[in-house]
Structures are given as structure tokens and as C-alpha cells.
Amino acid sequence: MNHRIDSPTRRQALKTFAGGGSLALGTLAFPGLVQAQTEPIRIGFPVPLTGAFAAEAQAVVRGAELAIKEFNDAGGLNGRKAELLVRDDKLNPQEAATRTIELIDKDKANFIVGSVSAAVQLSVNNVTKQRQVIFNSISQSDTINEAKDWSRYTFHECLNPHMTAGAVARYAIPKMGKRVVFLTADYAYGHEMARGFQTAGKGLGMEVLADIRHPLGTTDFSSYFPRILALKPDVLIVCNFGRDQQIAFKQANDFGIKKQVKIIAPLLMHNGRMVDGHKAYEGIIGGTGYYWGMEATTPSSKRLNDAFKAMHNGLYPTDYAGLGYAGVRNVLAAAKAAGTTDTDKVITAMRAIKGDLYKGNVYMRGCDHQAVQSVLIVESKDRAVAANDQDIFKIVAIENFDDSKLRSCSELGHRA
């Protein structure tokens, strides 16, 4: 829905513009109004184009580009078009803060969307809080929802680890075994994924034999495997991301670990699976926010897939492409519903978001602005049953979410 601002100043300006020869005078009299009506809507987009998460960053940029195109093709906001300002945060919190400050202060970004790292997004969020600019984060994090880090300008489009890992635990532990070992990336994302899985697993009788930590950017996991096997777990739960996950799975396959223990990834990465192929991943169970195979049952997924493929040479959107799309699309949709880019009015419109954009119904929880949404449980396909190179997962279950499966508002430190 489009609304227009109809203040006395605006009406006076329109009367002046309607006076033919008085147009130049009207322009001089109200330069700020004319500029506001014609300037593009700028979306700042800090993501790690270099570093261990570069593949995921490229995916979110593709999704964001589609959101910008669709908004502009539909006429924008009363004729104002949107533009995407992509910046490389280099997977570094300080770099991300610097780029975000530049986007807001120098480039005059109206909104910030992005981040593909739990630690980096908190740095971006700190900047946007201080400058009172809306930030819609598309990275998994529990911390960003907590009152100590959150602000009214903070929105979280992505699943969080409590949601993702909990859904996978509820599906997998009853079916695959209760004796588990964690292989966890030693930073916020890994810690939160392990915690989310363990929280859900307690009620299922899960026994944690060990939580083995590894540094971000590990290239050799072979030293961890003897200890894991010596504990004789039913399941190895790999809580890492990006290139770390790719290397861990490839080496687990090369060293024969998969023949001796089942492997779960609370978040099973689409891009890594595309790069490393069937052999390293086949049989691994995990969670994801989106998979293009939803198009068989979800019309909105089919619409997204078709539009994405048309724009990107037949490539299907990945999970993180879907997040890039939704993160930008929802901010722009809120601005359009509000009829303005005014921050307070867009916040109100963002809080009211509810509907089926690309993966079924999603809504924003009021207390922490978390996007409440489904979690897909997927299994990596065997090469023999895959129809093509992009046919990589089988959806084995979908856990539909509601507030009862989230950490409560009071637990997060919010009043309501």
C-alpha cells in the first residue's frame, strides 16, 4: 500500500509547482522536499566478499540484487528507485564498523542490511544503534536478539541458532542416536549452535561425550578425528560454517569417519555442498532456512526461483541468496507501506510484516524483531538419485515455528 505525506508544506509546494512559470521558484523554495522526492533509496550492504565466507556473501548479494530489481520494476516508492551499496567487511568486526559508518555518514544509506558472521553483525548493529538507522541482519545469531545488544532499530531476518539447532536436534536425536560429540568452531556462531542443540537435546536424553573446539579458518581437522572416534559416539555434530564446514566434511570423508559415525550439521551449508559435490556430503543431515526444492509444494518458492534463475543465468537461489532477497525486500516493502523512508514509520511497518514472501508464512516477533519462520531439515543426496548438479538436498521434514519454540522475551531481557 502506498501512502503519501500530505502536510501543509507539501500542499503548498504542490500548488507552487502547479503554477507553471513558478516552478523554478517552487524548486528554490523547497529544495529539501524536491531532493527527498527524487533521491534513490540507498541500502547499505556490508558483507564478507573476501575471506572464509566469501561464497555465502556472493549468494546474498545475488538475492539482494533481485529484491532491488523487483522494487524498481514495480515503480519504487512513488517513483523513487532503490540502489544497493555493497561493501566488503572482510569478515572483520572493525572493518565492518568502518564500512558501516561510511555507508551512513558519507553515502547517506537509508537502511543497512547484511552481515554473514555472528561477530561481525554485532559490530554493525552497534554502529546502527548509535546512529539510529534500521539494520536488518541476515546472519545467524542468538546474541543480537538479547536486550543488551538489541535496539528498536535492530531486525533479524535470519534464523537464529536456537531455532535452527533445536529443530535439527528434535528431528535427528530420536532417529540417529543419543551419544554425541560436538566439533565446534570456537567463536560466537559455533558456541550458539552447540548451545541450541544441547538445549533441545536435554529433553531427548542426549548424552554429550565432548565438545571439541577448533579455530575459525582451520584447514586440517585430521588431529581431531582420533579423539572423536575414541569416544565412540553415535553422532558427530559439526557446528561450523562456510569454508570450515567444507573442509571438515571433505576430510571426514577422506579419513573414513563417515563409515564409523553419523554426521549432523545444525546448519548445512548450500554453497559448500555445491562446491564440494556429492561424495563428501552424501548422507549428512542438517538444517537450513531455504532450499529451492520447496517449489514443489510452495508457490512463493517457485516464484522466487523463476525470477532468480532469469536474473542469474539459470542458477537456483541458495539459502543465503534467499536471505539476501528477503532482507532487502522486507525493508523496501516496509518503506513502501509507510509511504516514506522515515525511520520511525518504517520501523512500525517492519514490525507488522507478516506473510508468505518466499518460504511460507513469516512474521516479526514484537519484543526482539526476530523473523519467526520454518526450519527445513535436509539430507544431502546421493549422486545416483540427484537429477542434476543443483539437485543436492532432500527435504525430510519442515518444522513450523511459533513463539513457543523461541527463547522467551523475558529470557532475552525484554519486558514483553
VEXROGU-969922 format. One line per 2 residues: their letters; for each residue x, y, z of N, C-alpha, C. Coordinates in steps of 0.1 Angstrom, whole numbers, plus 5000, padded with zeros to 4 digits. Layout:
a> X:Y:Z:X:Y:Z:X:Y:Z; ... .
REM end
This chain:
mn> 5008:4988:5000:5000:5000:5000:5009:5012:5000; 5006:5022:4992:5013:5034:4991:5006:5045:4999 .
hr> 5013:5052:5007:5007:5064:5014:5016:5076:5011; 5010:5088:5010:5018:5099:5007:5017:5109:5019 .
id> 5028:5117:5021:5028:5127:5032:5021:5139:5026; 5010:5143:5033:5002:5154:5028:5001:5165:5039 .
sp> 5013:5170:5042:5014:5181:5052:5011:5194:5045; 5009:5205:5053:5007:5218:5047:5019:5223:5038 .
tr> 5031:5219:5043:5043:5223:5035:5042:5216:5021; 5038:5203:5021:5038:5196:5009:5027:5201:5000 .
rq> 5015:5205:5005:5004:5210:4997:5008:5224:4991; 5015:5232:4999:5019:5245:4994:5029:5243:4983 .
al> 5038:5233:4984:5048:5231:4974:5041:5227:4961; 5031:5218:4962:5024:5213:4950:5016:5224:4943 .
kt> 5010:5233:4951:5004:5244:4945:5014:5253:4937; 5025:5255:4943:5036:5263:4936:5040:5256:4923 .
fa> 5042:5243:4924:5046:5235:4912:5036:5236:4901; 5023:5237:4905:5012:5237:4895:5011:5250:4888 .
gg> 5018:5260:4893:5017:5273:4887:5025:5276:4875; 5029:5266:4868:5036:5268:4855:5049:5276:4857 .
gs> 5049:5289:4854:5061:5297:4854:5067:5298:4868; 5060:5294:4878:5065:5295:4892:5073:5283:4896 .
la> 5075:5273:4887:5082:5261:4890:5096:5263:4896; 5103:5271:4889:5117:5274:4894:5117:5280:4908 .
lg> 5108:5289:4911:5107:5295:4924:5103:5284:4934; 5094:5275:4930:5090:5265:4940:5102:5256:4943 .
tl> 5110:5253:4933:5122:5244:4935:5131:5251:4944; 5133:5264:4943:5143:5271:4952:5137:5272:4966 .
af> 5124:5273:4967:5118:5275:4980:5118:5262:4988; 5117:5251:4981:5116:5238:4988:5127:5228:4983 .
pg> 5140:5231:4983:5150:5222:4978:5150:5209:4985; 5149:5209:4998:5149:5196:5005:5138:5187:5002 .
lv> 5126:5193:4999:5114:5184:4996:5116:5178:4982; 5121:5186:4973:5124:5181:4959:5134:5170:4959 .
qa> 5145:5172:4967:5156:5162:4968:5151:5149:4974; 5142:5151:4985:5137:5139:4992:5128:5130:4983 .
qt> 5121:5137:4973:5112:5130:4965:5119:5123:4953; 5131:5127:4950:5138:5122:4939:5151:5114:4942 .
ep> 5156:5115:4954:5168:5108:4957:5165:5093:4957; 5175:5084:4953:5173:5070:4955:5173:5066:4969 .
ir> 5166:5054:4972:5166:5048:4985:5179:5039:4985; 5188:5043:4994:5201:5036:4995:5201:5025:5005 .
ig> 5204:5013:5001:5205:5002:5010:5220:4998:5012; 5226:5001:5024:5240:4998:5026:5240:4983:5029 .
fp> 5251:4976:5023:5251:4961:5023:5265:4956:5026; 5269:4957:5039:5283:4952:5043:5283:4936:5044 .
vp> 5291:4930:5036:5292:4915:5036:5307:4911:5033; 5311:4899:5037:5325:4895:5036:5328:4890:5022 .
lt> 5330:4899:5012:5333:4894:4999:5347:4887:4998; 5355:4890:5008:5368:4882:5009:5368:4875:5022 .
ga> 5375:4864:5022:5376:4856:5035:5369:4843:5034; 5367:4836:5045:5362:4822:5045:5347:4821:5042 .
fa> 5340:4832:5042:5326:4832:5039:5322:4839:5026; 5332:4840:5017:5330:4848:5005:5319:4842:4996 .
ae> 5318:4829:4996:5308:4822:4987:5294:4826:4992; 5292:4826:5005:5279:4829:5011:5276:4844:5008 .
aq> 5286:4853:5009:5285:4867:5007:5280:4869:4992; 5286:4862:4983:5282:4864:4969:5268:4860:4967 .
av> 5264:4849:4974:5250:4845:4973:5240:4855:4978; 5243:4861:4989:5234:4871:4995:5233:4884:4986 .
vr> 5244:4887:4980:5244:4898:4970:5235:4895:4959; 5235:4883:4953:5226:4880:4942:5212:4881:4946 .
ga> 5209:4876:4958:5195:4877:4963:5191:4892:4965; 5199:4900:4970:5196:4914:4972:5194:4921:4959 .
el> 5202:4918:4949:5201:4924:4936:5187:4921:4930; 5182:4909:4932:5168:4906:4927:5158:4915:4935 .
ai> 5159:4916:4948:5150:4924:4955:5150:4939:4950; 5162:4944:4948:5163:4958:4942:5156:4959:4929 .
ke> 5158:4949:4920:5153:4949:4907:5137:4949:4907; 5132:4940:4916:5117:4939:4916:5111:4952:4922 .
fn> 5117:4958:4932:5112:4970:4937:5112:4981:4927; 5123:4982:4920:5124:4993:4910:5115:4990:4898 .
da> 5114:4978:4894:5105:4974:4882:5090:4977:4886; 5087:4977:4899:5073:4979:4903:5071:4994:4905 .
gg> 5080:5003:4902:5079:5017:4903:5085:5023:4915; 5091:5015:4924:5098:5021:4936:5088:5027:4946 .
ln> 5092:5037:4953:5084:5044:4963:5080:5057:4957; 5068:5057:4951:5063:5070:4945:5073:5075:4935 .
gr> 5079:5065:4927:5089:5069:4917:5103:5069:4922; 5106:5068:4935:5120:5068:4940:5125:5053:4938 .
ka> 5136:5051:4932:5142:5038:4930:5152:5035:4941; 5155:5023:4942:5164:5018:4952:5178:5015:4946 .
el> 5188:5016:4954:5201:5012:4949:5208:5004:4961; 5217:4994:4957:5224:4986:4966:5238:4990:4967 .
lv> 5243:4994:4979:5257:4998:4981:5264:4987:4988; 5271:4978:4981:5278:4967:4986:5292:4971:4990 .
rd> 5295:4967:5003:5309:4969:5008:5314:4957:5014; 5328:4955:5013:5334:4943:5018:5338:4945:5032 .
dk> 5332:4937:5041:5336:4939:5056:5348:4930:5059; 5352:4922:5050:5364:4913:5051:5363:4904:5063 .
ln> 5351:4901:5068:5349:4891:5079:5356:4897:5091; 5357:4910:5093:5364:4916:5104:5355:4926:5111 .
pq> 5352:4925:5124:5343:4934:5130:5347:4949:5129; 5360:4952:5131:5364:4966:5130:5362:4971:5115 .
ea> 5365:4963:5106:5364:4967:5092:5349:4969:5089; 5340:4960:5094:5326:4962:5092:5321:4975:5098 .
at> 5325:4978:5110:5321:4990:5117:5325:5002:5108; 5337:5002:5103:5342:5013:5095:5334:5015:5082 .
rt> 5332:5004:5075:5324:5004:5063:5309:5009:5066; 5304:5005:5077:5290:5009:5080:5289:5024:5084 .
ie> 5299:5029:5091:5300:5043:5094:5300:5051:5081; 5309:5046:5071:5310:5053:5058:5297:5053:5051 .
li> 5290:5041:5051:5277:5040:5044:5267:5049:5049; 5267:5051:5062:5257:5060:5068:5261:5075:5067 .
dk> 5273:5078:5071:5277:5092:5071:5281:5098:5058; 5288:5090:5050:5293:5095:5037:5283:5092:5025 .
dk> 5278:5080:5025:5270:5075:5014:5255:5078:5016; 5251:5082:5028:5238:5085:5032:5228:5074:5030 .
an> 5232:5062:5034:5224:5050:5033:5212:5052:5042; 5200:5049:5037:5188:5050:5045:5186:5038:5054 .
fi> 5191:5026:5050:5189:5014:5058:5202:5006:5056; 5205:4997:5065:5216:4988:5064:5210:4974:5065 .
vg> 5215:4965:5056:5211:4951:5055:5224:4943:5053; 5225:4931:5059:5237:4923:5056:5243:4916:5068 .
sv> 5256:4914:5067:5264:4906:5076:5262:4891:5074; 5273:4883:5074:5272:4869:5072:5280:4862:5084 .
sa> 5283:4870:5094:5290:4864:5106:5284:4869:5119; 5283:4860:5128:5277:4864:5141:5284:4876:5148 .
av> 5298:4875:5148:5305:4885:5155:5305:4899:5147; 5306:4898:5134:5306:4910:5126:5293:4917:5126 .
ql> 5282:4910:5127:5269:4916:5127:5267:4924:5140; 5272:4920:5151:5271:4927:5163:5279:4940:5162 .
sv> 5290:4941:5155:5297:4953:5153:5289:4963:5144; 5283:4958:5134:5274:4966:5125:5263:4971:5133 .
nn> 5257:4962:5141:5245:4966:5149:5248:4977:5159; 5260:4977:5165:5264:4987:5174:5265:5001:5167 .
vt> 5270:5001:5155:5270:5014:5147:5256:5019:5144; 5248:5010:5139:5234:5014:5135:5226:5019:5147 .
kq> 5228:5012:5159:5221:5017:5171:5225:5031:5174; 5238:5034:5174:5243:5047:5178:5238:5058:5168 .
rq> 5237:5054:5155:5232:5064:5145:5217:5063:5142; 5210:5054:5149:5196:5053:5148:5191:5050:5134 .
vi> 5198:5040:5128:5195:5036:5114:5190:5021:5115; 5180:5018:5108:5175:5004:5108:5185:4995:5102 .
fn> 5187:4983:5109:5196:4973:5104:5188:4960:5104; 5188:4953:5092:5181:4940:5091:5192:4930:5089 .
si> 5195:4922:5099:5206:4913:5099:5202:4900:5092; 5211:4894:5084:5209:4882:5077:5219:4871:5081 .
sq> 5224:4872:5093:5233:4862:5098:5228:4855:5110; 5231:4843:5112:5226:4835:5124:5233:4841:5136 .
sd> 5225:4844:5146:5230:4849:5159:5219:4848:5169; 5222:4844:5181:5213:4845:5193:5215:4858:5200 .
ti> 5227:4863:5201:5231:4874:5209:5224:4887:5204; 5222:4888:5191:5217:4901:5185:5202:4903:5190 .
ne> 5195:4892:5194:5182:4893:5199:5181:4897:5214; 5192:4896:5221:5193:4898:5235:5192:4913:5238 .
ak> 5186:4917:5249:5183:4931:5252:5196:4939:5253; 5207:4933:5258:5219:4940:5259:5225:4945:5246 .
dw> 5223:4938:5235:5228:4942:5222:5217:4947:5213; 5205:4945:5216:5194:4948:5207:5190:4963:5208 .
sr> 5183:4968:5198:5177:4982:5199:5165:4981:5190; 5156:4992:5191:5144:4992:5183:5148:4993:5168 .
yt> 5160:4996:5165:5165:4997:5151:5169:4984:5145; 5170:4974:5154:5175:4960:5151:5164:4951:5147 .
fh> 5166:4945:5135:5157:4934:5130:5166:4922:5126; 5161:4910:5128:5168:4898:5125:5160:4889:5115 .
ec> 5164:4891:5102:5157:4883:5092:5160:4869:5092; 5172:4866:5096:5177:4852:5096:5172:4843:5107 .
ln> 5172:4830:5105:5170:4821:5117:5181:4824:5127; 5178:4820:5139:5189:4821:5149:5193:4807:5153 .
ph> 5205:4805:5159:5210:4792:5163:5201:4784:5172; 5194:4790:5181:5184:4783:5190:5173:4777:5181 .
mt> 5168:4784:5171:5158:4779:5163:5163:4767:5154; 5174:4770:5147:5180:4761:5137:5185:4748:5144 .
ag> 5193:4749:5154:5199:4737:5160:5188:4729:5168; 5179:4736:5174:5168:4730:5181:5160:4721:5172 .
av> 5156:4726:5161:5148:4719:5151:5155:4706:5147; 5168:4708:5144:5176:4696:5139:5177:4685:5150 .
ar> 5179:4690:5162:5180:4681:5174:5167:4673:5175; 5156:4680:5175:5143:4673:5177:5140:4663:5166 .
ya> 5146:4665:5154:5144:4655:5143:5154:4644:5145; 5166:4647:5147:5177:4637:5145:5180:4628:5157 .
ip> 5180:4634:5169:5184:4626:5180:5175:4613:5182; 5162:4614:5182:5154:4602:5183:5157:4591:5172 .
km> 5162:4596:5161:5163:4586:5149:5178:4581:5148; 5188:4589:5153:5202:4586:5149:5210:4582:5161 .
gk> 5205:4584:5173:5213:4580:5185:5216:4592:5194; 5218:4588:5207:5219:4598:5218:5233:4602:5223 .
rv> 5243:4593:5220:5256:4596:5224:5263:4605:5213; 5266:4617:5217:5271:4627:5207:5284:4633:5211 .
vf> 5292:4637:5201:5303:4646:5202:5301:4658:5193; 5305:4670:5198:5304:4682:5191:5318:4686:5186 .
lt> 5319:4690:5173:5331:4696:5167:5326:4711:5164; 5331:4720:5172:5326:4733:5173:5336:4744:5169 .
ad> 5332:4753:5160:5340:4765:5157:5341:4774:5169; 5353:4778:5173:5355:4785:5186:5352:4800:5185 .
ya> 5340:4803:5182:5336:4817:5182:5321:4817:5184; 5315:4829:5184:5301:4831:5188:5291:4821:5180 .
yg> 5292:4821:5167:5283:4812:5159:5284:4798:5164; 5296:4792:5165:5297:4778:5169:5292:4776:5183 .
he> 5295:4785:5192:5291:4783:5206:5276:4783:5207; 5269:4792:5199:5255:4793:5200:5248:4781:5193 .
ma> 5254:4776:5182:5248:4764:5176:5249:4752:5185; 5260:4751:5192:5262:4739:5201:5252:4741:5213 .
rg> 5251:4753:5218:5242:4755:5229:5227:4752:5225; 5223:4757:5213:5209:4754:5209:5206:4740:5207 .
fq> 5216:4732:5202:5214:4718:5200:5213:4711:5214; 5222:4715:5223:5222:4709:5236:5210:4712:5244 .
ta> 5205:4724:5243:5192:4728:5250:5181:4719:5246; 5179:4717:5233:5169:4708:5228:5171:4693:5231 .
gk> 5184:4690:5231:5188:4676:5233:5186:4671:5247; 5186:4680:5257:5185:4676:5271:5171:4668:5273 .
gl> 5161:4674:5267:5148:4667:5269:5146:4654:5261; 5156:4651:5253:5155:4639:5244:5165:4628:5249 .
gm> 5171:4631:5261:5180:4621:5267:5194:4621:5260; 5198:4632:5253:5211:4632:5247:5222:4632:5257 .
ev> 5233:4625:5254:5245:4624:5262:5256:4631:5255; 5262:4642:5260:5273:4649:5253:5286:4643:5259 .
la> 5293:4636:5250:5306:4630:5254:5317:4640:5254; 5317:4650:5245:5327:4660:5244:5322:4671:5235 .
di> 5327:4683:5237:5325:4695:5228:5339:4699:5225; 5344:4695:5213:5358:4698:5209:5358:4711:5200 .
rh> 5366:4721:5204:5366:4734:5197:5377:4734:5187; 5375:4741:5176:5385:4744:5166:5385:4759:5162 .
pl> 5397:4764:5159:5397:4778:5155:5390:4781:5142; 5385:4793:5140:5379:4798:5127:5391:4797:5117 .
gt> 5388:4792:5105:5398:4791:5095:5407:4779:5095; 5402:4769:5102:5410:4756:5103:5411:4749:5089 .
td> 5423:4745:5086:5425:4738:5073:5428:4723:5074; 5431:4719:5086:5434:4705:5088:5427:4700:5101 .
fs> 5417:4691:5099:5409:4686:5110:5414:4672:5114; 5424:4667:5108:5428:4653:5110:5432:4650:5124 .
sy> 5437:4660:5131:5442:4657:5145:5430:4656:5155; 5418:4660:5151:5406:4659:5159:5399:4645:5158 .
fp> 5402:4638:5147:5394:4626:5144:5397:4614:5153; 5410:4612:5157:5412:4600:5166:5405:4602:5179 .
ri> 5405:4614:5185:5398:4617:5198:5383:4614:5196; 5377:4619:5185:5363:4617:5183:5359:4602:5182 .
la> 5367:4595:5175:5364:4580:5173:5366:4573:5186; 5376:4577:5194:5379:4570:5207:5367:4571:5216 .
lk> 5359:4582:5215:5347:4583:5224:5335:4575:5220; 5336:4569:5208:5326:4560:5202:5312:4566:5203 .
pd> 5310:4578:5197:5297:4584:5196:5288:4578:5186; 5275:4580:5188:5265:4576:5177:5266:4587:5166 .
vl> 5267:4599:5170:5266:4611:5161:5277:4621:5164; 5283:4626:5153:5292:4638:5154:5284:4650:5149 .
iv> 5284:4660:5157:5276:4672:5154:5286:4683:5151; 5286:4688:5138:5296:4697:5133:5290:4711:5133 .
cn> 5294:4719:5142:5289:4733:5144:5299:4743:5139; 5300:4744:5126:5308:4754:5119:5301:4759:5106 .
fg> 5308:4767:5099:5302:4775:5088:5312:4777:5077; 5306:4779:5064:5315:4783:5053:5326:4773:5050 .
rd> 5337:4779:5047:5349:4770:5043:5353:4760:5054; 5351:4764:5066:5354:4755:5077:5346:4742:5076 .
qq> 5333:4743:5073:5324:4732:5071:5328:4723:5059; 5331:4730:5048:5335:4723:5036:5347:4714:5039 .
ia> 5358:4720:5045:5370:4712:5048:5368:4701:5058; 5360:4704:5068:5357:4693:5078:5350:4681:5072 .
fk> 5340:4684:5063:5333:4673:5057:5341:4665:5047; 5349:4672:5039:5358:4666:5030:5368:4657:5036 .
qa> 5374:4662:5047:5384:4654:5054:5378:4642:5062; 5366:4645:5067:5359:4634:5074:5356:4622:5064 .
nd> 5353:4626:5052:5351:4615:5042:5364:4609:5038; 5374:4617:5036:5387:4611:5032:5393:4602:5042 .
fg> 5391:4605:5055:5396:4597:5066:5387:4585:5070; 5376:4584:5063:5367:4573:5066:5358:4575:5079 .
ik> 5357:4587:5084:5349:4590:5096:5335:4586:5094; 5330:4590:5082:5315:4588:5079:5311:4573:5080 .
kq> 5321:4564:5078:5318:4550:5078:5316:4545:5093; 5321:4553:5102:5321:4549:5116:5311:4557:5125 .
vk> 5307:4568:5121:5298:4577:5129:5289:4585:5120; 5277:4587:5124:5268:4596:5116:5271:4610:5119 .
ii> 5269:4619:5108:5273:4633:5109:5261:4642:5108; 5260:4651:5116:5249:4662:5116:5255:4675:5115 .
ap> 5250:4685:5108:5254:4699:5108:5241:4707:5112; 5240:4713:5123:5228:4721:5126:5224:4730:5115 .
ll> 5235:4737:5109:5232:4745:5097:5241:4738:5085; 5234:4732:5076:5241:4725:5065:5242:4735:5053 .
mh> 5254:4739:5050:5256:4750:5040:5254:4745:5026; 5246:4753:5019:5242:4751:5005:5254:4753:4996 .
ng> 5261:4765:4998:5272:4768:4989:5283:4758:4990; 5287:4754:5002:5297:4744:5003:5294:4731:4997 .
rm> 5282:4727:4998:5277:4715:4992:5278:4716:4977; 5274:4727:4971:5275:4729:4957:5290:4728:4952 .
vd> 5299:4733:4959:5313:4733:4955:5319:4720:4956; 5317:4713:4967:5324:4700:4970:5317:4688:4965 .
gh> 5305:4689:4961:5298:4678:4954:5293:4667:4963; 5288:4657:4957:5280:4647:4964:5288:4638:4974 .
ka> 5300:4635:4970:5308:4625:4978:5310:4629:4992; 5315:4641:4995:5319:4645:5008:5306:4647:5017 .
ye> 5295:4650:5011:5283:4654:5019:5273:4643:5019; 5273:4633:5011:5261:4625:5010:5258:4618:5023 .
gi> 5245:4618:5027:5240:4612:5039:5241:4621:5051; 5247:4633:5050:5247:4642:5061:5234:4649:5063 .
ig> 5229:4650:5075:5217:4656:5079:5219:4670:5084; 5211:4680:5081:5213:4693:5087:5200:4702:5085 .
gt> 5201:4714:5090:5190:4723:5089:5194:4735:5080; 5184:4741:5074:5186:4753:5066:5173:4761:5066 .
gy> 5174:4773:5062:5163:4782:5062:5155:4781:5049; 5162:4777:5038:5155:4777:5025:5163:4767:5016 .
yw> 5155:4760:5008:5160:4752:4997:5151:4753:4985; 5156:4754:4973:5148:4756:4961:5138:4745:4959 .
gm> 5141:4733:4964:5131:4722:4962:5118:4724:4969; 5117:4735:4977:5103:4738:4983:5093:4742:4972 .
ea> 5098:4745:4960:5089:4749:4949:5079:4739:4946; 5081:4726:4949:5072:4715:4946:5059:4717:4954 .
tt> 5060:4724:4965:5048:4725:4974:5044:4739:4978; 5053:4749:4975:5052:4762:4979:5052:4772:4968 .
ps> 5041:4777:4963:5041:4786:4951:5050:4798:4952; 5052:4804:4964:5061:4816:4966:5075:4812:4963 .
sk> 5079:4800:4966:5093:4795:4963:5095:4793:4948; 5084:4789:4941:5085:4787:4927:5087:4801:4920 .
rl> 5079:4811:4926:5081:4824:4920:5095:4830:4922; 5100:4828:4934:5114:4833:4937:5124:4826:4928 .
nd> 5123:4813:4927:5132:4805:4919:5132:4810:4905; 5120:4811:4899:5119:4815:4885:5125:4829:4883 .
af> 5123:4838:4891:5128:4852:4890:5143:4852:4892; 5148:4844:4901:5162:4844:4904:5170:4837:4892 .
ka> 5164:4826:4887:5171:4820:4876:5171:4829:4863; 5160:4836:4861:5160:4845:4850:5171:4856:4851 .
mh> 5174:4860:4863:5183:4871:4865:5198:4866:4866; 5199:4853:4870:5213:4848:4872:5216:4835:4864 .
ng> 5212:4836:4852:5217:4826:4842:5213:4811:4846; 5201:4809:4851:5196:4796:4854:5200:4790:4867 .
ly> 5207:4798:4875:5212:4794:4888:5200:4795:4898; 5198:4784:4906:5188:4784:4916:5193:4792:4928 .
pt> 5184:4799:4936:5189:4806:4948:5193:4796:4959; 5203:4799:4966:5207:4791:4978:5200:4797:4990 .
dy> 5202:4790:5002:5196:4795:5014:5200:4810:5017; 5213:4813:5015:5217:4827:5018:5213:4837:5007 .
ag> 5211:4832:4995:5205:4841:4985:5191:4844:4989; 5184:4835:4994:5170:4838:4999:5170:4848:5010 .
lg> 5180:4848:5019:5181:4857:5030:5185:4871:5024; 5194:4872:5015:5197:4885:5009:5185:4891:5002 .
ya> 5177:4882:4996:5165:4887:4989:5155:4892:5000; 5152:4884:5010:5142:4888:5020:5146:4900:5028 .
gv> 5159:4900:5032:5164:4911:5040:5162:4925:5034; 5165:4926:5021:5163:4938:5013:5149:4940:5010 .
rn> 5142:4930:5005:5128:4931:5001:5119:4936:5012; 5121:4931:5024:5112:4934:5035:5115:4949:5040 .
vl> 5127:4954:5040:5130:4967:5043:5123:4977:5033; 5124:4974:5020:5118:4982:5010:5103:4981:5010 .
aa> 5098:4969:5013:5083:4967:5014:5078:4976:5025; 5085:4976:5036:5081:4984:5048:5081:4999:5044 .
ak> 5091:5004:5037:5092:5018:5033:5080:5021:5024; 5077:5012:5015:5066:5014:5006:5052:5014:5014 .
aa> 5051:5005:5023:5039:5005:5031:5037:5018:5039; 5049:5023:5044:5049:5035:5052:5047:5047:5044 .
gt> 5050:5046:5031:5050:5058:5022:5061:5067:5023; 5072:5063:5030:5083:5072:5033:5095:5063:5037 .
td> 5107:5070:5038:5118:5063:5044:5121:5068:5058; 5112:5076:5064:5113:5080:5077:5115:5068:5087 .
td> 5125:5068:5095:5129:5056:5102:5118:5052:5112; 5112:5060:5119:5102:5056:5129:5090:5049:5122 .
kv> 5086:5055:5110:5075:5049:5103:5078:5036:5097; 5090:5035:5092:5094:5022:5086:5096:5011:5097 .
it> 5100:5015:5109:5101:5005:5120:5087:5000:5123; 5077:5009:5123:5064:5004:5126:5059:4995:5115 .
am> 5062:4998:5103:5058:4989:5091:5066:4976:5092; 5078:4976:5095:5086:4964:5096:5081:4954:5107 .
ra> 5077:4960:5118:5071:4952:5129:5058:4945:5125; 5051:4951:5115:5038:4945:5111:5040:4935:5100 .
ik> 5052:4932:5095:5054:4923:5084:5049:4909:5088; 5041:4904:5079:5036:4890:5081:5031:4885:5067 .
gd> 5035:4873:5063:5030:4868:5051:5040:4858:5044; 5037:4854:5032:5044:4844:5025:5052:4850:5014 .
ly> 5065:4854:5016:5073:4860:5006:5080:4850:4997; 5086:4840:5003:5093:4830:4995:5094:4816:5001 .
kg> 5090:4814:5014:5092:4801:5020:5080:4798:5029; 5069:4803:5027:5058:4801:5037:5056:4813:5046 .
nv> 5047:4813:5055:5044:4824:5064:5056:4827:5073; 5059:4840:5074:5069:4846:5083:5063:4858:5090 .
ym> 5066:4860:5103:5062:4872:5109:5073:4877:5119; 5073:4890:5122:5083:4896:5132:5077:4895:5146 .
rg> 5085:4889:5155:5081:4889:5169:5083:4903:5175; 5074:4908:5182:5074:4922:5187:5085:4926:5196 .
cd> 5089:4917:5205:5098:4921:5216:5113:4922:5211; 5117:4914:5201:5130:4914:5196:5132:4915:5181 .
hq> 5121:4917:5174:5121:4918:5159:5128:4906:5153; 5126:4894:5158:5130:4882:5152:5120:4877:5142 .
av> 5125:4873:5130:5116:4868:5120:5113:4853:5124; 5101:4851:5127:5096:4837:5131:5093:4830:5118 .
qs> 5099:4818:5116:5098:4811:5103:5101:4797:5105; 5099:4789:5094:5101:4775:5094:5116:4771:5093 .
vl> 5120:4760:5098:5133:4754:5096:5131:4741:5088; 5139:4740:5077:5139:4728:5069:5150:4718:5074 .
iv> 5146:4706:5075:5156:4695:5078:5159:4688:5065; 5172:4688:5061:5175:4683:5048:5186:4672:5049 .
es> 5186:4663:5039:5196:4653:5038:5203:4655:5025; 5217:4655:5025:5224:4656:5013:5222:4643:5004 .
kd> 5219:4645:4992:5215:4634:4983:5228:4626:4978; 5225:4614:4976:5235:4605:4969:5235:4609:4954 .
ra> 5247:4608:4948:5248:4612:4934:5239:4604:4925; 5236:4592:4928:5228:4583:4920:5214:4588:4919 .
va> 5209:4595:4928:5195:4599:4928:5193:4614:4925; 5204:4621:4923:5203:4636:4920:5200:4638:4905 .
an> 5191:4646:4903:5187:4649:4889:5197:4657:4881; 5204:4666:4888:5214:4675:4882:5223:4680:4893 .
dq> 5233:4689:4889:5243:4694:4899:5237:4703:4909; 5225:4708:4907:5219:4717:4917:5209:4709:4925 .
di> 5206:4697:4922:5197:4688:4930:5205:4682:4941; 5207:4689:4952:5216:4684:4962:5210:4679:4975 .
fk> 5198:4684:4978:5192:4680:4991:5178:4674:4989; 5175:4665:4999:5162:4660:5000:5156:4666:5013 .
iv> 5144:4673:5012:5137:4678:5024:5131:4667:5031; 5136:4663:5043:5130:4652:5050:5120:4656:5061 .
ai> 5120:4669:5064:5110:4674:5074:5110:4689:5074; 5099:4696:5078:5099:4710:5080:5092:4713:5093 .
en> 5100:4720:5102:5094:4723:5115:5089:4737:5114; 5076:4739:5115:5070:4752:5115:5072:4758:5129 .
fd> 5075:4771:5129:5078:4778:5142:5067:4787:5147; 5067:4788:5160:5059:4798:5167:5067:4803:5179 .
ds> 5062:4812:5186:5069:4818:5197:5073:4808:5208; 5066:4797:5209:5068:4788:5220:5082:4780:5218 .
kl> 5087:4780:5206:5100:4773:5203:5112:4783:5203; 5109:4796:5206:5120:4806:5207:5123:4807:5222 .
rs> 5135:4813:5224:5138:4817:5238:5128:4828:5241; 5123:4828:5253:5112:4838:5257:5118:4852:5257 .
cs> 5109:4862:5256:5113:4876:5256:5119:4879:5270; 5114:4874:5280:5120:4876:5294:5134:4870:5295 .
el> 5136:4858:5289:5149:4852:5289:5159:4860:5282; 5155:4868:5272:5164:4876:5264:5166:4890:5270 .
gh> 5158:4892:5281:5160:4905:5288:5150:4916:5284; 5140:4912:5276:5130:4922:5271:5118:4922:5281 .
ra> 5111:4933:5282:5100:4934:5291:5088:4926:5286; 5086:4926:5273:5075:4919:5267:5078:4914:5253 .
REM end
